[in-house]
Amino acid sequence: MSRPTLGSWLRPRTGEAELAEIYGRIEARRDRVGRPRVVVVALALGLAVGLALVWGGRRPGETSLAAHDRVFAPPPDTVVPVLVALDDGSHLVVLPGARLELDGPDRVRLVRGRVAFAITHPRPTPFVVDAGATSVVVLGTRFAVERRVDDMVEVAVDEGRVQVLQDGAEVAQQTARQVRTWPPTAMWAGTSGGADDATSAETARREGSAGSDDPARVVDRGASRNAVAAARVDRAVVGGGRGASRRGPGSAGAPPDSARESSSEAPDDAGGSAVGEAAVPVGTSTDAVAVGFAAADLARQDGRPAEAARILQRLLVDYRADSRAGMVAFALARVRLESLQQPAEAAVALEDALRLGVPAALAESVRARLVEAYVAVGDTTRARDVARDYLKYHPRGRRVEEIRRWAR
Amino acid sequence: MRDQAEVMPLEGPGVRGTTPSDAELVYRARGGDRRAEALLYTRHAATLLGMAARLLGDEIEARDVVQDTFLIAFRRLDQLHEVAAVRGWLKSIAVSCVHRRFRRRRWVSWLGLGSDEVESGLSAMIAADAPAEVRAELVWVAPRLARMSPEQRLAWSLRHVEGDSLGEIAALMGCSLATAKRRIAAAERALAVELQGVVR
């Protein structure tokens, strides 16, 4: 007799209630599929604006940052990235100051700034990123491309392999954990112009005394679960612990002398003309909290509140010292309270938000929801205390009448 | 807006005897009959939910997969060639959604936001009457599956958890039979290596 499958001993809950709830969600989403989804998460432009963006019920195509879902350009004076989810499951993170235009389902044009790509595979046709004379062709991998004001293009590959073209001709195959900076055209190779614009990644290469074949340059961060922490460690390794770091998006300051002197020495094992190269992780210029917020909001809007909660919970643990931690806690509380119907957990998150600190404009909303949460779990004593706090701190609050009931 | 009023009832006192077949439901759903869609859902959702939960190791996420599966299916009903094979078609969409979830986890993990909690979910689903050795095997294998590539994990799970044949796995994953075999073999090798480490 054959052995039963392992699955026969796994019994997930598949009750009528769960199935009915799922069907309700399907019905609700029937008319909301088929376009690239844009999620704009606001964090630093002002918390009131931030909340409106994150929780104000924005839907794809309605954002002022995008025109017809084809142009993505978060303003440079914010830390807010735009997360673009394509229908094929690929994700693009357009960082502040960048402008990205969709030229088709498999082609984008990077006008300026930095964009991180996670392109799904297998795919029938390659995905192409055009950045001036430089194009990056991929079949499915994770990488980032940054086009600077001087048209220098940095390509950072996190996983897999990409093909780099300049003026339409292949100049290199870049592999995982390689960061290279490409001049505006292939003609620039080794010129002083290229040298002047060599990246600090190039500095890192110099200071680390590591050539392109030097295995010491390749930093394995596969085991790390925290991209930002790993990035810090990697930069220290690459830069010999002397403060070498990459510039953020759009920053085009003059590099140190050492970089200027050495840019033409940058090796290129595929015959290309990169002027800078180093093993620097892709995610270093990505604001993890902002991207996490975007990912959570995408999940929430897509009807996956549990995933949204998981991401926010993780953010809260990993970035508790961040000035936006209170916002994260509040966002988590809203998901728990409104989407997951978990008032007890929501109350914990709301208390956390107050502890971590939220702006005055938000504090009113936090306290009001905290009252709601305690009422929902039946803790009338605590609900009364918080309601009294609400009336004390927000005597002219929008929900005074409603809250007053619970303060008695 | 679809006109529901003109659609004949599928079940109930006014309907002649037999339960409609999947093919009939598909034809009706293609014609805009939402009750036919609902019946297709009722008929297949529980199976898909169970499969997705076992593959993902997460019951909550499995609900999202079922939701995505039917959203895709209802949108693409016109593309279903063998209308009688709707069950397998739905299953292949669900597997594709699960695959996407695995990739999403890697993406989230890449951002440093991953969570280990999810991977403990498989252990939580073990039936109370499961033999001790099965229980031990599932507890041991769950975290190791989480470290595999999405393709290997899916192929292995379809084979050993769901009990699908190699041909079914190839069809569900949209790959060749050889690729399916290779993925399962790679997953088995990875588990064997880990097991050797334990035995030593």
Interface residues (C-beta under 8 A of the other chain):
Chain A: T5 L6 G7 S8 W9 L10 R11 P12 R13 T14 E18 L19 E21 I22 Y23 R25 I26 R29 R30 V33 G34 G89 H91 A118 T120 R142 D158 S224 R225 N226 A227 V228 A229 A230 G283 T286 A288 V291 G292 A295 D302 G303 R304 A306 E307 R310 I311 Q313 R314 L315 D318
Chain B: A38 Y41 T42 A45 A46 L49 G50 M51 A53 R54 E59 I60 E61 A62 R63 D64 V66 Q67 F70 L71 F74 R75 R100 R103 R104 W107 V108 S109 W110 L111 G112 L113 G114 S115 E117 V118 L122 M125 I126 A127 A130 P131 V134 R135 E137 L138 V141 H160 V161 E162 G163
